[in-house]
Amino acid sequence: MADVPPPDLRNDHRNPTGLHVPGLLDDRVVLPGDARYEGARLVANAAIDRRPAAIVLARSVEDIVATVRFAGDRGIRLAVRAGGHSAVGYGVADDAIVLDVSRLDDIGIDAASGTVWVGAGATAGALTAAVHPGGYAVPFGDWGEVGIAGITLGGGVGWLVRRFGMTIDSLLAVELVTAAGERLMASAAEHPDLFWAVRGGGGNFGVATRFRFQLRAVDTVLAGDVIVRATPEVLANLVGVLAGAPDGLTVMPSIMAAPPMPELPEDWHGRLVVFLSFCHSGPIGDDERVVDLLRSLGESRQVAIGRKPYPAMFPEPSGTREAFASGTLFVDELDDAAIRIIERRMASPSSPEALVHLRVLGGAYARVANDATAFAHRDRRAMVWLITPFADAADAPRHEAWTADFEAELRAAGCGSGAYSNFLGRDGPTELRAAYPPATLARLGELKARYDPGNLFRSNLNILPTP
Ligand SMILES: Cc1cc2nc3c(=O)[nH]c(=O)nc-3n(C[C@H](O)[C@H](O)[C@H](O)COP(=O)(O)OP(=O)(O)OC[C@H]3O[C@@H](n4cnc5c(N)ncnc54)[C@H](O)[C@@H]3O)c2cc1C
């Protein structure tokens, strides 16, 4: 971490919004009017357009402590941001201080213990690239620009989920700055209650400054897409077949209208297909068998299948922001009702790019008890993530309503329940109860009362303190 003195946050200056904000006018504090402000307030979802009072570009843990104390003492809203990829836009709020930790991105690999310490500002792609030369990986998601902080605190489901479990199943320790401005370590040995809470409870309990992960041996993987026609039979078999595959195979099926790809027969174009995007990190000797399994689901075409280094699973950053609406629930299969709803909704989507994305679970994910961490959906066989990308951010309400109605219809028909906090497209008490079963939520509320009684950390799926 950078060894520089923290900003003098006692010395208030008034910014153009009239709010007291961090006073040291050095390059760590970006105020409205600063040439950097318009860029610094942006988050990944282009539908989010908010104007914070100030953005603190923290360079050290001391900067974080000072900012937390400053916001806490004055009752100013605080939004903590790492990779900025929250779909709801938790990393920025109107009139708040945004505490941006993305510069705390040091990575320290300890090959002897097979572990890595990483600053909370690193991205999943950067850490994946850094540990790969040693033959290692940490299981994150499918997107390199996502911050390790947000994905880990929410749980983390990605290409290695069936082989090594969720991101939190490789988490050994996390250092936090609490609402009181104190630094403490949470692990199985230190503050184990807090360690339970941060594995799924999000940013409710403090600002994470660094994480320690167990490294997993992963070198090359077989990956690509098998595309099958989305007939009712294929959809009905999808979850059951893939959840029973060898643990080394993780598949992320996306149900969507077939684009006019040369690999696909012309009469498939525009009709519903399933992209079976997969990653096989198991033995090379099983490669052929897993592709055969995917092809057995229905009439299929293959695209770009081959062995590649694991970091190639993360697309290169495009440099562009995209607006998207999002919805989430868990299912154990796609039953007849779900198939009918998906077929009807996808026949007239609010955006031609809409997709029903699934994460088929099982394997190592399922070998952890529901109450072992604050993420309590280990017994579910698949996650559904409704993703509706759209071009014009001004159209957000229409796409958000379409996506929310789609999700609500699936829930009302009994097709699924629950929610993965990291895939939520909106929040409130209903979403909170979907993300956390009653016993989990009760325990989280008690821990919130202990570690953040004043609810300073509330720009997240907010857990209220329950003394
Ligand atoms: C394109 C895309 C692909 C994705 N793919 C996956 C995937 O494959 N698997 C998966 O599990 N998820 C995935 N996600 C969801 C992603 O994990 C969550 O949105 C996650 O919260 C993003 O983390 P972030 O640090 O980038 O976001 P941010 O918006 O910076 O933060 C998200 C939340 O974490 C809190 N937070 C951030 N940093 C800290 C910190 N240092 N201390 C305390 N709290 C903090 C924030 O306050 C906020 O509440 C994806 C999201 C997108 C947009």
The ligand as an SDF file (V2000), in Angstrom:
LIG
                    3D

 53 58  0  0  0  0  0  0  0  0999 V2000
  -20.5450   -7.4090  -16.5380 C   0  0  0  0  0  0  0  0  0  0  0  0
  -20.7040   -8.0300  -15.1750 C   0  0  0  0  0  0  0  0  0  0  0  0
  -20.3480   -9.3390  -14.9870 C   0  0  0  0  0  0  0  0  0  0  0  0
  -20.4930   -9.9400  -13.7310 C   0  0  0  0  0  0  0  0  0  0  0  0
  -20.1600  -11.2410  -13.5790 N   0  0  0  0  0  0  0  0  0  0  0  0
  -20.2790  -11.8190  -12.3590 C   0  0  0  0  0  0  0  0  0  0  0  0
  -19.9440  -13.1780  -12.1580 C   0  0  0  0  0  0  0  0  0  0  0  0
  -19.5690  -13.8910  -13.0940 O   0  0  0  0  0  0  0  0  0  0  0  0
  -20.0970  -13.7140  -10.9210 N   0  0  0  0  0  0  0  0  0  0  0  0
  -20.5320  -12.9830   -9.8520 C   0  0  0  0  0  0  0  0  0  0  0  0
  -20.6220  -13.5280   -8.7580 O   0  0  0  0  0  0  0  0  0  0  0  0
  -20.8570  -11.6800  -10.0080 N   0  0  0  0  0  0  0  0  0  0  0  0
  -20.7480  -11.1020  -11.2300 C   0  0  0  0  0  0  0  0  0  0  0  0
  -21.1180   -9.7980  -11.4010 N   0  0  0  0  0  0  0  0  0  0  0  0
  -21.6810   -9.0840  -10.2640 C   0  0  0  0  0  0  0  0  0  0  0  0
  -20.5850   -8.4800   -9.4120 C   0  0  0  0  0  0  0  0  0  0  0  0
  -19.9580   -9.4950   -8.6530 O   0  0  0  0  0  0  0  0  0  0  0  0
  -21.1860   -7.4720   -8.4370 C   0  0  0  0  0  0  0  0  0  0  0  0
  -21.8160   -6.4550   -9.1370 O   0  0  0  0  0  0  0  0  0  0  0  0
  -20.1070   -6.9130   -7.5120 C   0  0  0  0  0  0  0  0  0  0  0  0
  -20.7330   -6.2940   -6.4250 O   0  0  0  0  0  0  0  0  0  0  0  0
  -19.2220   -5.9310   -8.2350 C   0  0  0  0  0  0  0  0  0  0  0  0
  -18.1480   -5.5890   -7.4350 O   0  0  0  0  0  0  0  0  0  0  0  0
  -17.3680   -4.2340   -7.7340 P   0  0  0  0  0  0  0  0  0  0  0  0
  -16.3330   -4.0740   -6.6820 O   0  0  0  0  0  0  0  0  0  0  0  0
  -16.9630   -4.1940   -9.1510 O   0  0  0  0  0  0  0  0  0  0  0  0
  -18.5550   -3.1830   -7.5890 O   0  0  0  0  0  0  0  0  0  0  0  0
  -18.8140   -1.8670   -6.7650 P   0  0  0  0  0  0  0  0  0  0  0  0
  -19.9850   -1.2570   -7.4390 O   0  0  0  0  0  0  0  0  0  0  0  0
  -17.5830   -1.0410   -6.6150 O   0  0  0  0  0  0  0  0  0  0  0  0
  -19.2290   -2.4070   -5.3420 O   0  0  0  0  0  0  0  0  0  0  0  0
  -20.3060   -3.2990   -5.1910 C   0  0  0  0  0  0  0  0  0  0  0  0
  -20.7330   -3.3590   -3.7290 C   0  0  0  0  0  0  0  0  0  0  0  0
  -19.6460   -3.7630   -2.9270 O   0  0  0  0  0  0  0  0  0  0  0  0
  -19.3540   -2.7710   -1.9510 C   0  0  0  0  0  0  0  0  0  0  0  0
  -17.9070   -2.6000   -1.8650 N   0  0  0  0  0  0  0  0  0  0  0  0
  -17.0510   -2.3790   -2.8800 C   0  0  0  0  0  0  0  0  0  0  0  0
  -15.7970   -2.2840   -2.3960 N   0  0  0  0  0  0  0  0  0  0  0  0
  -15.8850   -2.4690   -1.0720 C   0  0  0  0  0  0  0  0  0  0  0  0
  -14.9390   -2.4870   -0.0300 C   0  0  0  0  0  0  0  0  0  0  0  0
  -13.6460   -2.3020   -0.2560 N   0  0  0  0  0  0  0  0  0  0  0  0
  -15.3690   -2.7030    1.2330 N   0  0  0  0  0  0  0  0  0  0  0  0
  -16.6840   -2.8710    1.4960 C   0  0  0  0  0  0  0  0  0  0  0  0
  -17.6290   -2.8470    0.5500 N   0  0  0  0  0  0  0  0  0  0  0  0
  -17.2330   -2.6480   -0.7220 C   0  0  0  0  0  0  0  0  0  0  0  0
  -19.9880   -1.5110   -2.4810 C   0  0  0  0  0  0  0  0  0  0  0  0
  -20.2830   -0.6050   -1.4690 O   0  0  0  0  0  0  0  0  0  0  0  0
  -21.1950   -2.0210   -3.1630 C   0  0  0  0  0  0  0  0  0  0  0  0
  -22.2180   -2.2140   -2.2290 O   0  0  0  0  0  0  0  0  0  0  0  0
  -20.9930   -9.1790  -12.6400 C   0  0  0  0  0  0  0  0  0  0  0  0
  -21.3630   -7.8540  -12.8330 C   0  0  0  0  0  0  0  0  0  0  0  0
  -21.2250   -7.2720  -14.0880 C   0  0  0  0  0  0  0  0  0  0  0  0
  -21.6470   -5.8570  -14.2830 C   0  0  0  0  0  0  0  0  0  0  0  0
  1  2  1  0
  2  3  1  0
  2 52  2  0
  3  4  2  0
  4  5  1  0
  4 50  1  0
  5  6  2  0
  6  7  1  0
  6 13  1  0
  7  8  2  0
  7  9  1  0
  9 10  1  0
 10 11  2  0
 10 12  1  0
 12 13  2  0
 13 14  1  0
 14 15  1  0
 14 50  1  0
 15 16  1  0
 16 17  1  0
 16 18  1  0
 18 19  1  0
 18 20  1  0
 20 21  1  0
 20 22  1  0
 22 23  1  0
 23 24  1  0
 24 25  2  0
 24 26  1  0
 24 27  1  0
 27 28  1  0
 28 29  2  0
 28 30  1  0
 28 31  1  0
 31 32  1  0
 32 33  1  0
 33 34  1  0
 33 48  1  0
 34 35  1  0
 35 36  1  0
 35 46  1  0
 36 37  1  0
 36 45  1  0
 37 38  2  0
 38 39  1  0
 39 40  1  0
 39 45  2  0
 40 41  1  0
 40 42  2  0
 42 43  1  0
 43 44  2  0
 44 45  1  0
 46 47  1  0
 46 48  1  0
 48 49  1  0
 50 51  2  0
 51 52  1  0
 52 53  1  0
M  END
$$$$
